[in-house]
Amino acid sequence: MRKEIPLAERILDTAETVLRRHGPEKTNVVDIARILGMSHANIYRHFPSKKALLEAVATRWLHALTDPLEVITTDRTRPAAQRLAAWFNHLRKTKRRKLVEEPELFQVHINVIKMARDVVTEHVRTMHHQVERIIADGVAAGEFSGTIDPSVAARAFLLGSAAFHHPALVIQQPPATEADARAVLQLLLAGLRAGTA
């Protein structure tokens, strides 16, 4: 027997379809309700405004990105440097794949996320915390220098690798190459091993 999808999830699925077709500016709750065969009041029971609905869509998109990164973060069977490399490579390859395979949808993601500042702040906080935990594990294991502050180093890591994962930078042409990614990653890892002067 097929499990029934909760109404809130069906609303989000439909909102994504409408967003793909019309973009965030022209997407409206009435159109989403019409496709679902219900009144827009039903949608407002789950999402009190269009803004809340778009924020929920953005949250779901960003969780789809950070949930696999969390698996890498917590995999303590590998050294911290390997986990950090895997984290970085998964993030950048996922962003690049989305841009190449669905450029219009990638732009919709950017536009929706611009409207959901609190969601973006939480997303960045999540990524920072993931990198911080990996670096802290590396420091504890003696893999990275004991002179670094994992929180400060995590922020530096994210800033130093932003060209490969920040949406506004990923879309720039020409794109960063695999060789660029390797060079930046090696430089960042070398800094973590060397520590602060």
RAGI-V200940 format. One record per pair of residues at least 24 apart in sequence whose ideal C-beta (glycine too) atoms are under 10 Angstrom apart, sorted by the first residue. I is the first residue (numbers start at 0). GAP is how many residues later the second one is. D is the distance in Angstrom with one decimal. If there is no record, write none. Layout:
{{I | GAP | D} {I | GAP | D}}
This chain:
{{5 | 40 | 9.3} {6 | 29 | 8.4} {6 | 31 | 8.7} {6 | 35 | 7.5} {6 | 36 | 9.0} {6 | 38 | 8.7} {6 | 39 | 6.6} {7 | 35 | 9.4} {7 | 37 | 9.4} {7 | 38 | 4.7} {7 | 39 | 7.9} {7 | 48 | 7.9} {8 | 37 | 9.8} {8 | 51 | 8.9} {9 | 25 | 9.8} {9 | 26 | 6.5} {9 | 28 | 9.7} {9 | 36 | 9.8} {10 | 24 | 9.9} {10 | 25 | 6.8} {10 | 27 | 9.1} {10 | 31 | 8.3} {10 | 32 | 5.7} {10 | 34 | 9.8} {10 | 35 | 5.9} {10 | 36 | 6.9} {10 | 42 | 7.3} {10 | 45 | 8.4} {10 | 46 | 9.5} {11 | 34 | 9.0} {11 | 35 | 8.7} {11 | 41 | 7.8} {11 | 44 | 6.0} {11 | 45 | 5.8} {11 | 47 | 9.3} {11 | 48 | 6.0} {11 | 49 | 9.9} {12 | 44 | 9.6} {12 | 47 | 9.5} {13 | 29 | 9.2} {14 | 28 | 8.8} {14 | 32 | 8.7} {14 | 35 | 9.4} {14 | 38 | 5.8} {14 | 39 | 7.7} {14 | 41 | 8.0} {14 | 42 | 5.3} {14 | 45 | 9.6} {14 | 97 | 9.6} {15 | 41 | 6.1} {15 | 44 | 8.3} {15 | 45 | 8.4} {15 | 89 | 8.8} {15 | 92 | 8.8} {15 | 96 | 9.5} {17 | 39 | 9.9} {18 | 34 | 9.9} {18 | 35 | 8.1} {18 | 38 | 6.8} {18 | 86 | 8.3} {18 | 89 | 5.3} {18 | 90 | 8.9} {18 | 92 | 8.8} {18 | 93 | 6.6} {19 | 82 | 8.5} {19 | 84 | 7.4} {19 | 85 | 5.7} {19 | 88 | 6.3} {20 | 83 | 9.9} {20 | 87 | 9.5} {21 | 86 | 9.2} {22 | 81 | 8.9} {22 | 84 | 8.2} {22 | 85 | 5.9} {22 | 88 | 6.4} {22 | 89 | 8.8} {23 | 26 | 8.9} {23 | 30 | 6.1} {23 | 33 | 8.9} {23 | 34 | 9.7} {23 | 84 | 6.8} {23 | 85 | 9.7} {23 | 86 | 9.8} {23 | 87 | 5.0} {23 | 88 | 5.0} {23 | 89 | 9.6} {23 | 90 | 8.6} {23 | 91 | 6.2} {23 | 92 | 9.7} {24 | 86 | 7.8} {24 | 90 | 9.4} {26 | 26 | 8.6} {26 | 27 | 7.8} {26 | 30 | 9.4} {26 | 81 | 9.3} {26 | 85 | 9.0} {27 | 25 | 9.9} {28 | 24 | 6.8} {49 | 65 | 9.4} {50 | 64 | 7.0} {50 | 65 | 7.9} {51 | 64 | 9.6} {53 | 57 | 9.5} {53 | 58 | 5.4} {53 | 59 | 9.2} {53 | 61 | 5.6} {53 | 62 | 6.1} {53 | 65 | 9.0} {54 | 57 | 8.6} {54 | 58 | 9.6} {54 | 60 | 7.8} {54 | 61 | 4.4} {54 | 62 | 9.3} {54 | 63 | 7.2} {54 | 64 | 5.2} {54 | 65 | 9.9} {55 | 60 | 8.9} {55 | 63 | 8.7} {56 | 51 | 9.6} {56 | 52 | 9.2} {56 | 55 | 6.1} {56 | 56 | 9.6} {56 | 59 | 8.3} {56 | 62 | 9.3} {57 | 51 | 7.8} {57 | 54 | 5.1} {57 | 55 | 5.2} {57 | 56 | 9.4} {57 | 57 | 7.8} {57 | 58 | 4.2} {57 | 59 | 9.9} {57 | 60 | 9.6} {57 | 61 | 4.7} {57 | 62 | 7.6} {57 | 65 | 8.4} {58 | 54 | 9.9} {58 | 57 | 7.6} {58 | 59 | 9.6} {58 | 60 | 5.2} {58 | 61 | 10.0} {58 | 63 | 8.0} {58 | 64 | 8.2} {59 | 59 | 9.8} {60 | 37 | 9.5} {60 | 44 | 9.8} {60 | 47 | 9.7} {60 | 48 | 6.0} {60 | 51 | 7.7} {60 | 52 | 7.8} {60 | 55 | 9.7} {60 | 58 | 9.2} {60 | 62 | 9.3} {61 | 47 | 9.1} {61 | 51 | 7.6} {61 | 54 | 8.9} {61 | 57 | 6.6} {61 | 58 | 7.8} {61 | 60 | 8.1} {61 | 61 | 4.4} {61 | 62 | 9.6} {61 | 64 | 8.0} {61 | 65 | 9.4} {62 | 56 | 10.0} {62 | 60 | 8.6} {62 | 63 | 8.8} {63 | 30 | 8.9} {64 | 25 | 9.2} {64 | 26 | 7.3} {64 | 29 | 6.2} {64 | 30 | 8.0} {64 | 33 | 9.0} {64 | 44 | 9.8} {64 | 58 | 7.9} {64 | 61 | 9.5} {64 | 62 | 8.8} {64 | 100 | 9.2} {65 | 25 | 8.8} {65 | 56 | 9.8} {65 | 57 | 6.8} {65 | 60 | 5.2} {65 | 61 | 6.5} {65 | 63 | 9.9} {65 | 64 | 7.3} {66 | 59 | 9.8} {67 | 26 | 7.8} {68 | 25 | 8.9} {68 | 57 | 8.4} {68 | 58 | 7.2} {68 | 61 | 5.7} {68 | 62 | 9.1} {68 | 65 | 10.0} {69 | 56 | 8.2} {69 | 59 | 9.7} {69 | 60 | 6.4} {69 | 63 | 9.7} {71 | 58 | 8.0} {71 | 62 | 8.2} {72 | 53 | 9.9} {72 | 54 | 9.7} {72 | 56 | 8.6} {72 | 57 | 4.3} {72 | 58 | 8.1} {72 | 59 | 9.5} {72 | 60 | 5.7} {72 | 61 | 5.9} {72 | 64 | 9.1} {73 | 56 | 8.9} {73 | 59 | 8.0} {73 | 60 | 9.3} {73 | 63 | 9.8} {74 | 59 | 9.6} {75 | 58 | 9.7} {75 | 61 | 6.8} {75 | 65 | 9.5} {77 | 56 | 9.9} {78 | 55 | 9.9} {78 | 58 | 8.8} {78 | 59 | 7.4} {78 | 62 | 7.2} {78 | 64 | 5.8} {79 | 53 | 9.3} {79 | 54 | 5.3} {79 | 55 | 6.8} {79 | 56 | 8.5} {79 | 57 | 4.8} {79 | 58 | 3.0} {79 | 59 | 8.2} {79 | 60 | 8.7} {79 | 61 | 6.5} {79 | 63 | 5.1} {79 | 64 | 6.5} {79 | 109 | 9.4} {79 | 112 | 8.4} {80 | 53 | 8.9} {80 | 54 | 9.9} {80 | 57 | 6.6} {80 | 60 | 9.9} {80 | 62 | 6.1} {80 | 63 | 7.8} {80 | 104 | 9.5} {80 | 108 | 5.5} {80 | 111 | 7.7} {80 | 112 | 8.1} {81 | 52 | 9.7} {81 | 56 | 10.0} {81 | 61 | 9.7} {81 | 107 | 10.0} {82 | 47 | 9.6} {82 | 48 | 9.8} {82 | 50 | 9.4} {82 | 51 | 5.1} {82 | 52 | 9.8} {82 | 54 | 7.7} {82 | 55 | 8.4} {83 | 46 | 9.7} {83 | 47 | 7.1} {83 | 50 | 5.1} {83 | 51 | 7.2} {83 | 53 | 9.6} {83 | 54 | 7.5} {83 | 59 | 9.8} {83 | 60 | 9.2} {83 | 70 | 9.8} {83 | 73 | 7.5} {83 | 77 | 9.9} {83 | 101 | 8.0} {83 | 104 | 8.0} {83 | 105 | 6.9} {83 | 108 | 7.9} {84 | 49 | 9.9} {84 | 96 | 9.8} {84 | 97 | 9.4} {84 | 100 | 5.9} {84 | 101 | 9.2} {84 | 103 | 9.6} {84 | 104 | 7.4} {85 | 48 | 9.5} {86 | 40 | 8.9} {86 | 43 | 6.7} {86 | 44 | 6.9} {86 | 47 | 6.5} {86 | 70 | 9.4} {86 | 74 | 9.9} {87 | 43 | 8.8} {87 | 69 | 8.1} {87 | 70 | 9.7} {87 | 73 | 5.9} {87 | 76 | 7.3} {87 | 77 | 8.0} {87 | 93 | 7.7} {87 | 96 | 8.6} {87 | 97 | 5.7} {87 | 100 | 8.2} {87 | 101 | 9.6} {88 | 75 | 9.0} {88 | 89 | 9.6} {88 | 92 | 7.3} {88 | 93 | 9.5} {88 | 96 | 7.8} {90 | 36 | 7.8} {90 | 39 | 9.6} {90 | 40 | 9.9} {90 | 67 | 9.9} {90 | 70 | 8.3} {90 | 73 | 7.4} {90 | 74 | 4.9} {91 | 69 | 7.6} {91 | 71 | 9.0} {91 | 72 | 3.8} {91 | 73 | 5.5} {91 | 78 | 8.0} {91 | 84 | 8.1} {91 | 86 | 9.7} {91 | 89 | 6.1} {91 | 92 | 9.7} {91 | 93 | 9.4} {92 | 71 | 9.1} {92 | 72 | 9.9} {92 | 85 | 9.7} {92 | 88 | 9.0} {93 | 71 | 8.7} {94 | 69 | 7.4} {94 | 70 | 5.4} {94 | 71 | 8.6} {94 | 72 | 7.2} {94 | 74 | 9.6} {94 | 75 | 5.0} {94 | 76 | 9.5} {95 | 68 | 8.0} {95 | 69 | 9.3} {95 | 74 | 6.7} {95 | 79 | 7.2} {95 | 80 | 8.8} {95 | 85 | 9.6} {97 | 69 | 9.4} {97 | 72 | 8.7} {98 | 68 | 8.6} {98 | 71 | 5.8} {98 | 72 | 6.3} {98 | 76 | 8.3} {99 | 75 | 9.0} {102 | 68 | 8.3} {105 | 61 | 7.5} {105 | 64 | 8.2} {105 | 65 | 7.3} {106 | 60 | 9.2} {106 | 64 | 7.9} {108 | 58 | 7.1} {109 | 57 | 4.9} {109 | 58 | 7.2} {109 | 60 | 9.4} {109 | 61 | 7.7} {112 | 54 | 7.0} {113 | 53 | 9.3} {113 | 54 | 9.5} {119 | 47 | 9.7} {123 | 31 | 9.8} {123 | 34 | 7.7} {123 | 42 | 9.8} {126 | 27 | 8.6} {126 | 30 | 9.7} {126 | 31 | 6.4} {126 | 38 | 8.3} {127 | 26 | 5.2} {127 | 27 | 6.3} {127 | 29 | 8.9} {127 | 30 | 6.2} {128 | 25 | 7.8} {129 | 24 | 8.2} {129 | 28 | 9.9} {130 | 24 | 8.4} {130 | 25 | 9.6} {130 | 26 | 5.3} {130 | 27 | 6.3} {130 | 30 | 9.3} {131 | 25 | 8.9} {131 | 26 | 9.7} {133 | 58 | 9.8} {134 | 57 | 6.5} {137 | 51 | 9.3} {137 | 54 | 6.6} {137 | 55 | 8.7} {138 | 53 | 8.5} {138 | 56 | 9.1} {142 | 46 | 9.6} {142 | 49 | 8.2} {142 | 50 | 7.5} {143 | 45 | 8.5} {143 | 47 | 9.2} {143 | 48 | 4.3} {143 | 49 | 5.9} {143 | 50 | 9.1} {143 | 51 | 7.4} {144 | 46 | 8.8} {144 | 47 | 6.8} {144 | 48 | 6.2} {144 | 49 | 6.1} {144 | 50 | 2.5} {144 | 51 | 7.3} {145 | 49 | 7.0} {146 | 47 | 8.8} {146 | 48 | 3.7} {146 | 49 | 4.7} {146 | 50 | 8.4} {147 | 43 | 8.4} {147 | 44 | 6.5} {147 | 45 | 9.5} {147 | 46 | 9.1} {147 | 47 | 5.1} {147 | 48 | 5.9} {148 | 47 | 8.3} {149 | 42 | 9.5} {151 | 44 | 8.9} {152 | 35 | 9.0} {152 | 38 | 8.0} {152 | 39 | 6.2} {152 | 42 | 9.1} {152 | 43 | 9.0} {155 | 32 | 7.8} {155 | 35 | 7.7} {155 | 36 | 9.1} {156 | 27 | 10.0} {156 | 28 | 9.6} {156 | 31 | 5.6} {156 | 32 | 9.3} {156 | 34 | 8.7} {156 | 35 | 7.8} {157 | 30 | 10.0} {159 | 24 | 6.6} {159 | 25 | 9.3} {159 | 27 | 7.6} {159 | 28 | 5.3} {159 | 31 | 8.3} {160 | 24 | 7.4} {160 | 26 | 9.9} {160 | 27 | 6.7}}
